[in-house]
Amino acid sequence: MVFEAMAAGCYLITTPNTGSIVKDGVHGKVVDPGDPGQLQSAIEHALNNPEEVNAIGLNNAALVAKNFRQSDYKNKVLAVYEKVLADKAC
């Protein structure tokens, strides 16, 4: 869901538990899980900084469009299978 949100141009508020590429201050805010104070602060920051939220959202969408296309994913998966099959043939 993180990549979909980024592709849609969203500013992200997430935790490190998502295992995503999100970097605090670059793609939005990363907060500790189970810390409602940090979550509240991140939401308030987003509400009080609409220009920053918009700019980060646009950058997120551009990043995904450039580096995480479906065709790239397909090619990377195929490369893994080709390597596994080549290793198995030896």
Secondary structure, 3 states (H helix, E strand, C coil): CHHHHHHCCCCEEECHHHCCCCCECCCEEECCCCCHHHHHHHHHHHHHCHHHHHHHHHHHHHHHHHHCCHHHHHHHHHHHHHHHHHHHHC
